[in-house]
Every structure is written in C-alpha cells, then in structure tokens.
Amino acid sequence: MFDALIRFVREQYATNDFIPLHAPVFPGREREYVFDTLESTFVSSVGAYVDRFEQDMARYTGSPRAVATVNGTAALHVALLLAGVQPGELVVTQSLTFVATCNAIAYCHAEPVFVDVDRATLGMSPRALEQWLDENAELDAEGLCRTRADGRVVRACVPMHTFGHPADLDGLLDVCRRWRLVLVEDAAESLGSLYQGRHTGTFGQLGTQSFNGNKIITTGGGGMVLTDEVLGARAKHLTTTAKKPHPYEFFHDEVGFNYRLPNLNAALGCAQLEHIEDFVAAKRLLAQRYAEQLEGSALHFVREPEGCRSNYWLNAVICDSREQRDALLAATNDAGVMTRPIWQLMNRLPGFAHCRRGDLSTAEWLEARVVNLPSSVLPASAA
Ligand SMILES: *Cc1c(COP(=O)(O)O)cnc(C)c1O
C-alpha cells in the first residue's frame, strides 16, 4: 500500500541502502576548522571558535546575543533560570514535545503544566494556554500570575516549534503579556525558520537551539541561548562556572554550571552554519516533492503555517487512523526506509504523569496519527 512512497524516498536519496530519518552532511569547511583546533591544541574550554560561533549565530538570527552551551537541554535549563523560574513554580508548556523541554523545567525544581497544541502549527495553542489560565490562575496584588487553588506562581511559558514549523507567536506573545508570563521559545528544531520574516527563538525574552547530531546543523552535541545583552552576559557567566574574569585567580561568585561548548564542537558549528541557507533550501525542496507525491493519497502532508518559512527539519504526515499509522510504520521500516511516530505525550511519562494539564484533545489526536519521514538534506543539493 505504501510502495509508491517507499519508491519515491529511494529515488530522492538514490540508494538501495538503509535510509535514516535524519543524517548530517558536512559539505564545506568542517574538516578544515575541526583540524585547526587540533593543530592549535585548543580543543576544549578556550579558543576562538566559540566566540565566532556565537557571533555568527547572533548575526544570522538577528538576536542581540547568542551564548553557546554543551547541548540544547542545558541551554533551556539556563534560559529558564534566567527567566526567573524558582523551585516550586509552574511553567506552562505543550504536552506534544520532546522530553528535553520538560526535563529542563524539572532541573529548575519547577513543574510543567501541559496545554494543547494547534493542528495547523503542531505548536502550543494560544487559546489552550489562555483557557487554562482563565480557569486556573489569577494575577495577584503584585501582578504575579498564581494558581487560584493553591497560590503557586506560574512563571513562564515554553512553546516548541515542532519539526521546524513556527508556533503562533503573535497569539502566544499576547497571552503571555496579559498574564505576565516570561516567554521562552524552545527553538531546538527550528533554526532557519521564520515567523513573519523574523527568526524563531528571537520573539521570547529567551530562546534556545540544539545542535545535536540529528538537528538541521550539528556540532556533535551543542546548544545556544538567544537573548538580549543583559541576560546574555548572565547566561555566559552561569554557563562558565560563574568565574569572575581574572588572569590567574579563581573566584566564583555563585554556584555556576560547566555548560560551555568546547572549541572543537564550536569549530564544527562555524562550518555548518555557513551552509544553513543551503540546508533550508534543500529541505524545502524535499518537502515540496513530498507534498506533490502525497497529494490525493491517504496521507496528509504537514505544510508550513501561513506567514511562516519553515525549515522543514523533519517532514511529517498525518494518517487517517492509528491502524493506518501502524501499517505505514511497519511497511517503511521493513523496507529499510526509516520512519518514526511522533513522541508520546509528556503527561504519559512516569516523570510527568502527576503534572497539571488542560484539555489535550488535539495533541492526543495527533499522537495517534503523525509519522515522520526521511528528511536528511538531499545529497545533490548539499554542495
Ligand atoms: C533536540 C531537542 C532539544 C535539545 O536536545 P539536546 O539533545 O539536549 O541538544 C530540546 N527540545 C526539543 C524539542 C528538541 O527536539
């Protein structure tokens, strides 16, 4: 039943071998820059590539400041701390996300609250966010958002740009403004995606990216905090063991983190970032071909939301039913074409089953139906 799709994927990648969901490509100066760190011996916590990667990323995204970290989860952890999230507080996020979003909230000894996503964006629904707040929260005399039942502070809101498709940022910014929530964008999947012409990750007070091996660009492992100059300086300090600059003395003015990105990884990132627009173009071309191939079939191809440029990090289809989803997963994986179901909802995981949540009917509907298709940058267009 899915033979035509399997044949189509094989044609795109021109191979009869196993086709992964997402593999990195290194078409440019990756080897040169990485080798340069070996030659210089500056592979670790000192070296020029970290500064350069941060400056290149700030310039590319239009963010005032970009601070590199060891991975995307660490970036999110620090971003939440800088958003002022304190132990015992609540942070609203979407139930349909990768577990890292919720882990970072838990590292702050805070608790996620799960709200629904929109069908059109796969990202947090501003209406679902507002509804949960209307039903459960109020602004206290100091203007802090608190739950009515038990007075818990609701500090921040973390939407995620699922598979690279921008969430409804205008709607979310409006609700966050009215409820005094700090908006922190989990932009781990959406480097290169634009919302009304502006980069995702630069709308909230803080935004975070990931450069894990499966993301649109990779540093092996890595992440970035996007924010303003003031919070950026704080992010740099916190992620580098809170050490006061001094030629030889060790003084750390608070408990900090060793979250700095090694120079070796940053070198790879500098070379990868030189290709980001080529990668986005290649992925958008592949997405266009999937859309045409699947037109009129039983599988509904997920397209970018209106007013957005998606990086189409992972291509996705919505199946008619869970049974059809299971059949698609079995047929493709048996044929050596890797596909994967979307994540199980966070409220089903043992670590987060106790958390508060609103109505999750769209997330549940999508959870049973969404499948990711192979999405690596096409070989010919990578150069
Ligand atoms: C990849 C990813 C992260 C961060 O992952 P790391 O592996 O820690 O870099 C965070 N959130 C989402 C939604 C992701 O997809």
The ligand as a Gaussian input file, in Angstrom:
#p B3LYP/6-31G(d) Opt

LIG

0 1
 C       16.653000      18.309000      20.336000
 C       15.715000      18.994000      21.235000
 C       16.120000      19.625000      22.430000
 C       17.533000      19.657000      22.948000
 O       18.183000      18.470000      22.832000
 P       19.742000      18.232000      23.160000
 O       19.911000      16.826000      22.699000
 O       19.921000      18.425000      24.610000
 O       20.565000      19.191000      22.355000
 C       15.166000      20.283000      23.178000
 N       13.895000      20.347000      22.798000
 C       13.462000      19.778000      21.653000
 C       12.039000      19.906000      21.280000
 C       14.343000      19.064000      20.841000
 O       13.900000      18.497000      19.715000

